Amino acid sequence: MLATLPRILPGQTVLVDGPAAAVLPTLTPSLVVRALGFANVRPLLVRVQIATSVDFGTASIAVDSTFTTSDTTIAVQITRVLPSEGTVYWRASVQGTSGVAAESPITGPRTVPAWLTLVTPNSPTGDIFDIRRPLFVWKSARIAPATGAWKYTVEITNGGRTEQATAGISDTSFRAATNLQANTSYRWSVRATLPNGENVRVASLASFLIVDPPLPTTTILYQNFPNPFPSATAFSTCFWFDVGEPGGAVSLDVLDLRGNVVRAIVPALDGVTQFAAGRYGRGAPGAGSNCDNRFVWDGTASDGRTVAPGVYVARFRSGTGAPTFRRILFKGR
């Protein structure tokens, strides 16, 4: 019992409505207390308790709130986060000015969602990336706006030594700020903190490994994209190409159908023609684009004028080998 209650008059009933699902949808649920039969004994003293044990022992009390109201239907927003992944029960009592009181039935058990869960990389057997700045993703259970907002600190470690740490993150994803070392094993963790200082730290189940992607063995020009262009989402068309080991000299030109050079893509203004073995044209991780702006064509000639719409040809040559051609359709401006 909440306390030694005075005599309950006939017709006086207290009910508590709350989330019905076995797992709460939030760490700070809303409850509605309904006091029936108390119409003539207001104001009312209302007490709401949430505990982690069905006997509501003192040590198990997570929320214990008492307030006075003239309403007989009372919305109660819990603002203190309940224990992560705990089991909880709730009840309420209502007492009028005449001293009579009633207590609600106990509701529960209900399971509290985890405060913080790492999503990826978080395989129990480890993860492998062939990019130097992988994306880290986690999630937190919902909380009431009155509680505040989570702030996160992400830490990446190597052999227990901190390699990168970033605090004050509001989002639930983070891309490594600088390149991580290849052929190196790392672990990561997130600490979630509330405005009142309550916090929880979760570390990855296993390590993740950064590896160098295998170098291409073949030199190839892929089909440009988008094609035709421009499109609703792209002003230019993008060229991807691979240079096989051990690398070599590369040229990439846009030709008209008469075979005249309209625009040189490689070499560009930097004059670079020698390329080490690797993959080119892809956007950098985290750049928000799958295209490297060094290897694009915007439909202009070498003198800056916009060319006429129509069919053009990309000519790609590596060393003294035979050229490769790809058809380009420019829709015009």
C-alpha positions as CSV (number, residue, x, y, z in Angstrom):
1,M,0.0,0.0,0.0
2,L,1.1,3.6,-0.6
3,A,0.3,4.4,3.0
4,T,-2.3,3.6,5.7
5,L,-5.3,4.9,3.9
6,P,-8.5,6.3,5.6
7,R,-11.8,4.7,4.9
8,I,-12.8,4.5,1.3
9,L,-16.3,5.6,0.6
10,P,-18.5,3.6,-1.8
11,G,-18.1,4.6,-5.4
12,Q,-14.6,6.1,-5.0
13,T,-12.3,4.5,-7.5
14,V,-8.8,5.4,-8.8
15,L,-7.7,4.2,-12.3
16,V,-4.4,4.8,-14.1
17,D,-4.2,4.7,-17.8
18,G,-0.8,4.2,-19.4
19,P,1.0,2.5,-22.3
20,A,-0.5,-1.0,-22.8
21,A,2.3,-2.6,-24.7
22,A,4.7,-4.9,-22.9
23,V,7.6,-2.6,-23.9
24,L,7.2,1.1,-23.2
25,P,7.4,3.3,-26.3
26,T,9.4,5.9,-24.4
27,L,11.6,6.3,-21.3
28,T,9.3,8.9,-20.0
29,P,5.7,7.6,-20.4
30,S,2.5,9.6,-19.9
31,L,-0.1,8.4,-17.4
32,V,-3.7,9.6,-16.9
33,V,-5.1,9.3,-13.4
34,R,-8.9,9.2,-13.1
35,A,-10.5,9.8,-9.7
36,L,-14.1,8.6,-9.7
37,G,-16.5,9.5,-6.9
38,F,-14.5,12.5,-5.6
39,A,-16.6,15.2,-7.0
40,N,-17.5,16.9,-3.7
41,V,-14.2,16.5,-1.9
42,R,-11.8,18.7,-3.9
43,P,-9.0,19.7,-4.0
44,L,-7.5,16.3,-4.3
45,L,-4.1,15.0,-3.2
46,V,-2.7,12.8,-5.9
47,R,0.3,10.5,-5.5
48,V,1.9,8.6,-8.4
49,Q,4.5,6.0,-8.0
50,I,6.6,3.9,-10.4
51,A,8.8,1.1,-9.0
52,T,11.0,-1.7,-10.3
53,S,9.4,-4.3,-8.0
54,V,5.7,-5.2,-7.6
55,D,5.9,-4.7,-3.8
56,F,7.0,-1.1,-4.2
57,G,9.8,-1.5,-1.7
58,T,11.6,1.8,-0.8
59,A,14.7,0.8,-2.7
60,S,12.7,0.1,-5.9
61,I,10.9,3.4,-6.2
62,A,11.9,5.2,-9.4
63,V,9.3,7.9,-9.4
64,D,7.3,9.2,-6.4
65,S,5.3,12.4,-7.2
66,T,2.7,14.1,-5.1
67,F,0.6,17.1,-6.1
68,T,-2.7,18.8,-5.4
69,T,-5.3,19.4,-8.1
70,S,-9.0,20.2,-8.5
71,D,-9.3,18.0,-11.6
72,T,-10.6,14.5,-11.4
73,T,-8.8,13.5,-14.6
74,I,-5.1,14.2,-14.3
75,A,-2.5,13.9,-17.1
76,V,0.9,13.1,-15.6
77,Q,3.9,13.4,-17.8
78,I,6.9,11.5,-16.3
79,T,10.0,13.5,-16.9
80,R,12.6,11.4,-15.1
81,V,13.9,8.6,-17.3
82,L,13.1,5.2,-16.1
83,P,15.8,2.5,-15.6
84,S,17.3,1.3,-18.8
85,E,15.9,-2.1,-19.8
86,G,14.3,-2.4,-16.3
87,T,10.9,-3.8,-15.4
88,V,8.5,-1.3,-13.9
89,Y,5.1,-1.1,-12.2
90,W,2.9,1.9,-11.5
91,R,0.0,2.9,-9.2
92,A,-1.7,6.0,-7.9
93,S,-3.7,7.1,-4.8
94,V,-6.1,10.0,-4.5
95,Q,-7.2,11.6,-1.2
96,G,-9.9,14.3,-0.8
97,T,-10.3,17.0,1.8
98,S,-12.5,14.8,3.9
99,G,-9.6,12.5,4.5
100,V,-11.0,9.5,2.5
101,A,-8.7,8.0,0.0
102,A,-8.5,5.3,-2.7
103,E,-5.7,3.5,-4.4
104,S,-5.5,2.2,-8.0
105,P,-4.7,-1.3,-9.0
106,I,-1.1,-1.9,-9.8
107,T,-0.2,-1.9,-13.5
108,G,2.7,-3.9,-14.8
109,P,5.0,-5.4,-15.5
110,R,6.2,-3.1,-18.3
111,T,9.7,-3.2,-19.8
112,V,11.7,0.0,-20.3
113,P,13.6,0.3,-23.6
114,A,17.4,0.6,-23.6
115,W,18.7,4.2,-23.1
116,L,21.3,3.6,-25.8
117,T,21.8,0.9,-28.5
118,L,24.7,0.8,-31.0
119,V,23.5,-0.1,-34.5
120,T,26.6,-0.3,-36.7
121,P,29.3,-1.4,-36.7
122,N,28.3,-3.7,-33.9
123,S,28.5,-7.3,-35.2
124,P,29.4,-9.7,-32.4
125,T,31.9,-11.3,-34.7
126,G,33.5,-7.9,-35.8
127,D,33.1,-5.7,-38.9
128,I,35.4,-5.0,-41.9
129,F,35.5,-1.7,-43.8
130,D,37.4,-0.8,-46.9
131,I,37.0,2.9,-46.3
132,R,39.0,5.0,-43.9
133,R,36.1,7.0,-42.4
134,P,33.2,4.6,-41.7
135,L,29.8,5.8,-40.5
136,F,28.8,5.0,-36.9
137,V,25.1,4.7,-36.1
138,W,23.3,4.3,-32.8
139,K,19.8,5.0,-31.4
140,S,18.2,6.1,-28.1
141,A,14.7,5.6,-26.9
142,R,12.3,8.5,-27.0
143,I,12.1,10.9,-24.1
144,A,9.6,13.8,-23.3
145,P,10.7,17.2,-24.5
146,A,10.5,18.4,-20.9
147,T,13.3,16.0,-20.0
148,G,15.7,17.7,-22.4
149,A,17.7,16.1,-25.3
150,W,20.4,13.5,-25.4
151,K,24.0,14.7,-26.1
152,Y,26.4,12.1,-27.3
153,T,30.2,11.6,-27.1
154,V,31.7,9.1,-29.6
155,E,35.1,7.6,-28.8
156,I,37.2,5.4,-31.2
157,T,40.0,3.5,-29.6
158,N,42.9,1.3,-30.7
159,G,44.3,-1.1,-28.1
160,G,42.7,1.0,-25.4
161,R,44.2,4.2,-26.6
162,T,41.9,7.0,-27.8
163,E,42.3,7.7,-31.5
164,Q,39.4,10.0,-32.0
165,A,36.8,11.5,-29.6
166,T,34.0,13.9,-30.4
167,A,31.6,15.3,-27.8
168,G,28.3,17.3,-27.9
169,I,26.8,15.4,-30.8
170,S,23.0,15.8,-31.2
171,D,22.5,13.4,-34.1
172,T,22.6,9.6,-33.8
173,S,25.2,9.1,-36.5
174,F,28.8,10.1,-36.9
175,R,31.5,9.7,-39.5
176,A,35.1,9.6,-38.4
177,A,36.5,13.1,-38.5
178,T,39.8,12.0,-40.1
179,N,41.0,8.9,-41.9
180,L,41.6,5.8,-39.7
181,Q,44.7,3.7,-40.3
182,A,44.4,0.8,-42.7
183,N,45.0,-2.8,-41.5
184,T,44.2,-1.7,-38.0
185,S,41.7,-2.9,-35.5
186,Y,39.5,-0.4,-33.6
187,R,36.7,-0.4,-31.1
188,W,34.1,2.4,-30.5
189,S,31.7,3.6,-27.8
190,V,29.0,6.2,-27.3
191,R,28.2,8.0,-24.1
192,A,24.6,9.4,-23.9
193,T,24.1,12.2,-21.4
194,L,20.9,14.0,-20.3
195,P,20.8,17.7,-19.1
196,N,20.5,16.5,-15.5
197,G,23.8,14.7,-15.8
198,E,22.4,11.1,-16.0
199,N,24.4,9.2,-18.6
200,V,25.1,5.7,-20.0
201,R,28.0,4.4,-22.0
202,V,27.8,1.5,-24.4
203,A,30.8,0.0,-26.2
204,S,30.8,-2.1,-29.4
205,L,30.4,-5.8,-29.0
206,A,33.6,-6.5,-31.0
207,S,36.3,-4.6,-32.9
208,F,36.1,-3.4,-36.5
209,L,38.9,-3.6,-39.0
210,I,40.0,-1.0,-41.6
211,V,41.5,-2.7,-44.6
212,D,42.9,-1.3,-47.8
213,P,40.5,-2.1,-50.7
214,P,42.2,-4.4,-53.2
215,L,43.8,-2.5,-56.1
216,P,42.1,-3.0,-59.5
217,T,43.9,-5.3,-61.8
218,T,42.3,-3.9,-64.9
219,T,42.2,-0.4,-66.4
220,I,38.6,0.5,-67.4
221,L,36.3,3.4,-68.0
222,Y,32.8,3.0,-66.7
223,Q,29.7,4.4,-68.3
224,N,29.2,8.0,-67.2
225,F,26.2,9.0,-65.1
226,P,23.7,10.4,-65.2
227,N,23.2,9.7,-68.9
228,P,21.5,11.6,-70.4
229,F,22.3,14.7,-68.5
230,P,21.5,17.2,-66.9
231,S,19.0,15.4,-64.7
232,A,16.7,16.6,-62.0
233,T,19.4,15.9,-59.4
234,A,22.7,16.5,-61.3
235,F,24.0,19.4,-63.3
236,S,27.0,17.5,-64.7
237,T,27.8,13.9,-65.8
238,C,30.4,12.0,-63.8
239,F,33.2,9.7,-65.0
240,W,34.5,6.7,-63.0
241,F,37.6,4.8,-64.1
242,D,40.0,2.3,-62.6
243,V,43.7,2.2,-63.2
244,G,45.2,-1.3,-62.9
245,E,48.6,-2.1,-61.3
246,P,51.2,-0.7,-61.7
247,G,49.4,2.4,-62.8
248,G,50.2,4.5,-65.9
249,A,49.4,7.5,-68.1
250,V,45.7,8.3,-68.6
251,S,43.8,10.6,-70.9
252,L,40.0,11.3,-71.0
253,D,38.4,13.5,-73.6
254,V,34.9,14.5,-74.7
255,L,34.6,14.4,-78.5
256,D,31.9,15.5,-80.9
257,L,30.7,13.0,-83.5
258,R,33.2,14.4,-86.0
259,G,36.0,13.3,-83.6
260,N,37.0,16.8,-82.5
261,V,38.0,17.3,-78.9
262,V,35.3,19.4,-77.1
263,R,36.8,19.2,-73.6
264,A,39.7,17.5,-71.9
265,I,38.7,15.9,-68.6
266,V,42.2,14.3,-68.1
267,P,44.5,16.1,-68.0
268,A,42.6,18.9,-66.4
269,L,44.0,22.2,-65.2
270,D,46.4,20.4,-62.8
271,G,48.0,18.7,-65.8
272,V,48.1,15.3,-64.1
273,T,48.3,12.4,-66.5
274,Q,50.1,9.8,-64.4
275,F,47.9,7.8,-62.1
276,A,48.8,5.2,-59.5
277,A,46.8,2.0,-59.5
278,G,43.5,2.8,-57.9
279,R,39.9,3.8,-58.4
280,Y,39.0,7.3,-59.5
281,G,35.9,9.5,-59.9
282,R,34.2,8.3,-56.7
283,G,33.2,10.9,-54.1
284,A,35.0,11.0,-50.8
285,P,33.4,9.2,-47.9
286,G,31.1,11.7,-46.1
287,A,31.2,14.2,-49.0
288,G,27.5,13.6,-49.7
289,S,28.2,12.8,-53.4
290,N,29.2,9.7,-55.2
291,C,31.2,11.8,-57.7
292,D,34.6,13.4,-57.6
293,N,34.2,16.9,-59.1
294,R,37.6,16.6,-60.8
295,F,36.2,14.1,-63.3
296,V,32.9,15.6,-64.5
297,W,31.6,17.3,-67.7
298,D,29.1,20.1,-67.4
299,G,28.3,20.4,-71.1
300,T,30.8,23.2,-71.9
301,A,33.7,23.3,-74.3
302,S,37.3,24.1,-73.4
303,D,36.6,27.8,-74.1
304,G,33.7,27.8,-71.6
305,R,30.8,28.0,-74.1
306,T,27.9,25.6,-73.7
307,V,27.8,23.1,-76.5
308,A,24.7,22.2,-78.5
309,P,22.5,19.4,-77.2
310,G,23.2,16.0,-78.8
311,V,25.3,12.9,-78.7
312,Y,29.0,13.1,-77.7
313,V,31.7,10.5,-77.0
314,A,34.0,10.0,-74.1
315,R,37.4,8.7,-75.2
316,F,39.6,7.0,-72.6
317,R,43.1,5.9,-73.2
318,S,45.7,4.3,-70.9
319,G,49.3,4.2,-72.0
320,T,49.7,3.0,-75.6
321,G,46.6,0.8,-75.4
322,A,43.6,1.0,-77.6
323,P,41.1,3.7,-76.6
324,T,37.7,3.0,-74.9
325,F,34.6,4.9,-76.0
326,R,31.4,5.7,-74.1
327,R,28.4,7.4,-75.6
328,I,27.2,10.6,-73.8
329,L,23.8,12.3,-74.4
330,F,23.8,16.0,-73.5
331,K,20.2,17.4,-73.2
332,G,21.4,21.0,-73.3
333,R,20.7,24.0,-71.0
